[in-house]
Amino acid sequence: MGQPPYNQQRENMNGNMNVDALAELGLFSAGILHEVKNSLQSVGNALFLLENERDLAPKVRQEVAIARRELSRAFDVSAQTLALVRQESPIAMSVNDVVDEVLERYAGKIAYKHVAIERQYKFTGSILSNPGAVRQVFANIVLNALESAPRNKGKLVIRTSACCNSKAASGVQIDFADNGPGIPDEDRARVFEPLFSTKNGKGSGLGLWVAHRLVLRQNGGLRLLGKSEGIQSGACFSVFLPLTLN
C-alpha cells in the first residue's frame, strides 16, 4: 500500500506529538508535585512541633492552627492532582478489599467521630481495573461521608452488588450511603464540578470532581442518588465499575 497523503501524515505526526507532549507534561507535573509535597511535609512537621510548644502565646497558637489548616488543603490539592496524572496498568482486583483498605486508612477518623460502618458485600468476584485510581475514588467519597456524618451518631453503609449499566455492560455497583445532612437540592447538579464545595471553605472542592474523572477513565460511572432511587435522607454516591476495561 502507498503512503498516506502528506497532510494526513502531518496530522498523524502532530497528533502523536501532542499525545506524547501531554504525557511528558503530566509526568513532569507529577514530579514537581511530588517534590513540593515533600517540602510541604517538612513545613507541616515544623508547624506541628510549634503548635505543641507550651509557652506559645494564644494569638500565635491560633495563627499556627490556621497555617496548618491551609497546609492541609495544599496537601489535598497535591494528592488529587497526582491521582489524575498517575499512570497505571489494569490488574485483577477485589473491590471489597479496596474498600476495606480505604476504611483502614481512615480508621482514626472513624473512631474519633464514632461513625458506625456497615458493610454489605454481595459482590465477591474480581474486576480488571486500576487499583490506585479506584482506591482514590473510594477514599474521596468515604472522606466526604465521614466529614458530613454527625459525631457519635454517624453511620456509613457500603454495599457492593453485581449489576449492568445502561449499555448492558456487566460490572459491580458500589453504594456509599451516609446519614449526614445530605446535599441541598440547589447544589446537586454541581457536586461534580471542579472547585465546588459545600464545606464553607474547608475543602479543596476537588475530591468529587477527581473521583468522577477517575471513574470515567475506568469506563464506569458515578452518580449522586436521590429520592427517585429511594434515598430519603443523607447522601448516597453510587459507583459503577465494569468487569473489564475493554
VENDA-V956624 format. One record per helix or strand of 3 or more residues. SS is the DSSP state (H for helix, E for strand). FROM is the first residue (numbers start at 1). TO is the last residue. Records with the same first field share a line. If there is no record, write none. Layout:
# VENDA-V956624
SS=FROM-TO  FROM-TO
This chain:
# VENDA-V956624
H=6-51  58-85  95-105  107-113  131-148  185-190  207-217  227-229
E=91-93  116-121  127-129  155-164  170-178  221-224  236-242
